[in-house]
Amino acid sequence: MEGSGLSLQRQRQRTTNRAAAVFLAPVMILLVIFIFYPILDTFITSGYKWNGISADKEFIGVLNWVALVQDGKFWVAFRNNLVIMVLSISVQIPIGLALATFLDFGGKKLNVYKVLWFIPLLMSSVAIGFLFTYALATNGGIVSTISGWFGGGKIDLLGNPKLALLTVIAVICWQFTPFYMVYFMAAYTNIPFDVFEAARIDGATKGQYFWKIALPLLVPSMKSAAILSMVGSLKYFDLIYVMTGGGPGTSTELMATYMYKQSFKTFNMGYGSAVAGGMFILITMVSLITMKLLNGRKEV
C-alpha cells in the first residue's frame, strides 16, 4: 500500500510537471526570442566593425569595448543618467506620496483631482516632448513670454547647457509623478481603515497618523517605487531625444540616445552594440546596488 501511494504521488508530480511545461513553453519561447537572444546577439555584434547594412563584417575582438571604456561622451551620458535617476527619485516619489496622501485624506470629494493630475501620464512621451519644445522655445515660448511681460529678456532653457538637463528632468517629473501618485494611492488601500479609526480614537491628528503610522507602513511601497523610478531613469530615450536630441553639446546626452546615434546615424553598429552592452551592464550593476541598499540585510 505504501509503495502504491508513493507511485501515485510520483505520477501526479510528473503530470503536474508536464502541465507546467506546456503552459510555460510559450512564455519561455517569447523570452528567448525577444529578450535573451537580442542580448546575446548585441554582445556578439559588439565584436565586429559593421555598418549595420552591408553583409561584410570585420571581426575586431574587444576593440569596440576598449574604445567604449575610453569614450568620454559615453561616461558623460552615464553621468547624466545618474543625475536624472537621483533627481527623479528625489522629486517624483515625495510629490507622488504627497498627492496620494492629500487625495486619500480628502475622500471622494477630491476625485476630480485624480483625473486632472493623472492626465500627463495619459499622453505619449513624444507628444509631451513636442509640446514642451514649443512651450519652452526662446521665441514665443511661455517662459520667454512671461519674462517679457515683466520686462525681462528671452530665456533659452533648452539651449543653455547649464539648464537643459534640469529642464528636461522637470518635464519628466511632470509626466511621471502621477504614476507614483496612483501607486501610493493603491498602497494606501492596503492599510486597514481600522488602523486609521483606532488612531483617531486615541486622539492622533491626521499629521500624527501619517508620520507615525501610515508612512512606516508605506516604506516597502516607497522602496519598490524607488526601484521603478531608478530603472526607468537609466533607459530614458524618447522624450529627451524629441526635446533636445542630447544637446546642446552633450549636456542632455543619455546612454540610450548615444547608442541610437552611434548605431543609426553614424551607422557604426558594432560600436553601438558595445554601447548597448555597456548600458546593459551598468544598469544591471546600479540596479543590484540600489536594491541592496534599499532592502538592506535580510533577517534570517
C-alpha positions in Angstrom: 0.0 0.0 0.0 2.8 2.4 0.9 4.6 1.7 -2.4 1.3 2.2 -4.3 0.8 5.6 -2.6 4.3 6.7 -3.4 3.9 5.7 -7.0 0.7 7.6 -7.3 2.3 10.7 -5.8 5.2 10.5 -8.3 2.7 10.1 -11.2 0.8 13.2 -10.0 4.1 15.1 -9.8 5.0 14.1 -13.4 1.6 15.1 -14.6 1.9 18.5 -12.8 5.4 19.0 -14.3 4.1 18.2 -17.8 1.3 20.7 -17.4 3.6 23.3 -16.1 6.0 22.8 -19.0 3.2 23.1 -21.6 1.9 26.3 -20.1 5.4 27.8 -19.6 6.7 26.9 -23.0 5.1 29.8 -25.0 6.4 32.3 -22.4 9.9 30.8 -22.4 9.9 30.8 -26.2 9.0 34.5 -26.3 11.6 35.3 -23.6 14.3 33.6 -25.6 13.3 35.2 -28.9 12.7 38.8 -27.8 15.0 39.1 -24.7 17.7 36.6 -24.3 18.7 36.2 -28.0 18.8 40.0 -28.6 21.0 40.5 -25.6 23.4 37.7 -26.7 23.4 39.0 -30.3 24.2 42.5 -29.1 27.3 41.3 -27.3 28.3 39.2 -30.4 27.8 42.2 -32.7 30.0 44.4 -30.5 32.9 42.3 -31.5 32.6 43.4 -35.2 33.2 46.5 -37.2 29.9 46.8 -39.1 27.7 49.5 -40.6 24.5 47.5 -39.9 23.6 47.3 -43.6 26.2 45.5 -45.6 26.8 41.8 -45.4 30.5 42.4 -44.7 31.6 42.2 -41.1 35.1 42.6 -39.9 35.8 40.9 -36.6 37.9 43.2 -34.3 37.5 41.4 -31.0 37.4 43.7 -28.0 38.5 46.9 -29.7 35.0 48.3 -29.5 34.9 47.7 -25.8 38.4 49.3 -25.3 37.1 52.3 -27.2 34.0 52.4 -25.1 35.9 52.4 -21.8 38.0 55.4 -23.1 35.0 57.2 -24.6 34.4 60.4 -22.6 31.0 61.0 -24.3 29.7 57.7 -23.1 30.7 58.4 -19.5 29.1 61.9 -19.7 25.9 60.2 -20.9 26.1 57.8 -18.0 26.6 60.6 -15.5 23.6 62.4 -17.0 21.6 59.2 -16.5 22.6 59.1 -12.9 21.6 62.8 -12.4 18.2 62.0 -13.8 17.9 59.0 -11.6 18.7 60.8 -8.4 16.6 63.8 -9.1 13.7 61.7 -10.4 13.6 59.7 -7.2 14.0 62.8 -5.1 11.2 64.7 -6.8 8.7 62.2 -8.2 8.3 59.9 -5.1 7.9 62.7 -2.4 5.4 64.6 -4.6 3.6 61.5 -5.7 3.3 60.5 -2.0 2.1 64.0 -1.0 -0.6 64.0 -3.8 -1.7 60.4 -2.8 -1.9 61.4 0.9 -3.9 64.5 0.0 -6.4 62.5 -2.1 -6.7 59.7 0.5 -7.4 62.1 3.3 -9.8 64.2 1.2 -12.1 61.3 0.2 -14.5 61.2 -2.7 -15.0 64.9 -2.9 -11.4 65.2 -4.4 -12.0 62.6 -7.2 -11.9 65.3 -9.8 -8.2 66.0 -8.9 -7.4 62.3 -9.5 -8.5 62.8 -13.1 -6.8 66.1 -13.6 -3.5 65.1 -12.1 -3.4 61.8 -14.0 -3.7 63.4 -17.4 0.1 63.9 -18.0 0.6 60.1 -17.7 -2.0 59.5 -20.4 -0.1 61.5 -23.0 2.7 59.9 -25.1 6.3 60.9 -24.3 6.8 62.1 -27.9 3.7 64.3 -27.7 4.9 65.8 -24.4 8.3 66.4 -25.9 7.0 68.3 -28.8 4.6 70.2 -26.5 7.3 71.4 -24.2 9.7 72.1 -27.0 7.4 74.7 -28.4 6.3 75.9 -24.9 9.9 76.5 -23.8 11.1 77.9 -27.1 13.1 81.1 -26.9 10.9 82.9 -29.4 7.2 82.7 -28.4 7.6 80.2 -25.6 5.6 80.5 -22.4 8.6 81.2 -20.2 10.0 83.9 -22.6 6.6 85.5 -23.0 6.0 85.7 -19.2 9.5 87.1 -18.8 8.8 89.7 -21.4 5.6 90.8 -19.6 7.8 91.7 -16.5 10.4 93.5 -18.6 12.9 90.5 -18.7 14.6 89.2 -21.8 14.2 85.9 -23.7 15.0 82.8 -21.7 16.5 79.8 -23.5 16.1 76.8 -21.2 16.7 74.0 -23.7 19.6 75.8 -25.5 21.5 76.6 -22.3 23.9 73.7 -21.4 23.6 74.5 -17.7 19.8 74.5 -17.7 18.9 72.0 -20.4 19.2 68.8 -18.3 17.3 70.3 -15.3 14.6 71.5 -17.7 14.2 68.0 -19.2 14.1 66.5 -15.7 11.3 68.9 -14.7 9.3 67.7 -17.7 10.0 64.1 -16.9 8.8 64.6 -13.3 5.7 66.4 -14.6 4.8 63.4 -16.8 5.6 60.5 -14.4 4.7 61.9 -10.9 1.0 60.9 -11.5 2.2 57.3 -11.8 3.6 57.3 -8.3 0.5 59.2 -7.1 -1.6 56.2 -8.3 1.0 53.8 -7.0 0.8 55.2 -3.4 -3.0 55.5 -3.6 -3.1 51.8 -4.2 -0.6 51.3 -1.3 -3.0 53.3 1.0 -5.8 50.9 0.2 -3.6 48.1 1.8 -3.7 49.9 5.1 -6.8 48.7 7.0 -9.2 51.5 7.7 -9.5 50.2 11.3 -5.9 51.4 11.9 -6.9 54.9 11.0 -10.0 54.8 13.1 -8.1 53.4 16.1 -5.5 56.2 15.7 -8.3 58.8 15.6 -10.0 57.3 18.7 -6.7 57.5 20.5 -6.5 61.2 19.7 -4.0 61.2 16.9 -4.2 64.0 14.4 -4.0 63.3 10.7 -0.4 64.5 10.7 0.5 62.2 13.5 -1.3 59.3 11.8 0.7 60.0 8.6 4.1 60.3 10.2 3.8 57.7 12.9 1.6 55.0 11.3 0.9 55.4 7.6 4.5 56.4 6.5 6.2 53.4 8.2 3.6 51.1 6.6 4.3 52.7 3.2 8.1 52.2 3.3 8.0 48.9 1.3 6.0 50.6 -1.4 8.4 53.5 -1.4 11.3 51.1 -1.9 9.6 49.5 -4.8 8.7 52.9 -6.3 12.3 54.0 -6.0 13.5 50.9 -7.9 10.9 51.5 -10.6 12.0 55.1 -10.9 15.7 54.2 -11.0 15.3 51.6 -13.8 13.1 54.0 -15.8 15.6 56.8 -15.4 18.5 54.8 -16.7 16.8 54.0 -20.0 15.1 57.2 -21.0 15.1 57.9 -24.7 12.1 59.2 -26.5 11.2 62.4 -24.5 14.8 63.6 -24.4 15.5 62.8 -28.0 12.5 64.8 -29.1 13.2 67.8 -26.9 17.0 68.2 -27.2 18.4 65.3 -29.2 21.1 65.0 -26.5 22.2 68.6 -26.9 23.3 71.3 -26.6 26.6 69.5 -26.9 26.4 66.6 -24.6 24.6 68.3 -21.8 21.5 66.1 -22.1 23.1 63.1 -23.8 22.0 59.8 -22.3 23.3 56.3 -22.9 20.2 55.4 -25.0 20.5 58.5 -27.2 24.2 57.9 -27.6 23.6 54.3 -28.6 21.0 55.4 -31.1 23.2 57.9 -32.7 26.2 55.5 -33.0 24.0 52.7 -34.4 21.6 54.5 -36.8 23.1 57.9 -37.5 26.8 57.2 -38.0 26.0 53.6 -39.0 28.6 52.2 -36.6 26.5 49.2 -35.5 29.4 47.4 -33.9 30.3 50.2 -31.6 26.6 51.0 -31.0 26.2 47.4 -29.9 29.1 47.9 -27.5 27.4 51.0 -26.1 24.2 49.0 -25.7 26.1 46.2 -23.9 27.8 48.7 -21.6 24.4 50.2 -20.9 23.1 46.8 -20.0 26.0 46.1 -17.7 25.8 49.4 -15.9 22.1 49.4 -15.5 22.3 45.9 -14.0 25.1 46.9 -11.6 23.3 50.1 -10.5 20.0 48.2 -10.1 21.6 45.5 -7.9 23.5 48.0 -5.8 20.4 50.1 -5.3 18.2 47.1 -4.4 20.9 46.0 -1.9 21.0 49.4 -0.3 17.2 49.8 -0.2 16.5 46.3 1.1 19.4 46.1 3.5 20.4 42.8 5.1 17.6 40.3 5.3 16.9 39.0 8.7 17.1 35.2 9.0 
